[in-house]
Amino acid sequence: MNRHEDKEAAVRRLLDTPHPPVPGDLAGEAAERGARLLRRNRAVRRVAWTLFALAVLAFVLWASAAQPWEPPAAETTPPFDGL
């Protein structure tokens, strides 16, 4: 026997055994769990987008107040050449 035949024989032995009983409400529980996962993922996505929007808003407010694109004011005054 080669390896393929061994695997095929093992699968046939597994399929010949009686199958375990399946609970009657398995489909309902699976649908409930799927719905719960979808609600949780949707809530997580909403929170993430809200935090992202708040971070963008905070950055825009900081940038409008600090104006980091302008050069800083000079610490000292230039020398006076006299008049």
MOWO-V548431 format. One record per helix or strand of 3 or more residues. SS is the DSSP state (alpha for helix, beta for strand). FROM is the first residue (numbers start at 1). TO is the last residue. If there is no record, write none. Layout:
ss:SS from:FROM to:TO
ss:SS from:FROM to:TO
This chain:
ss:alpha from:3 to:16
ss:alpha from:26 to:66
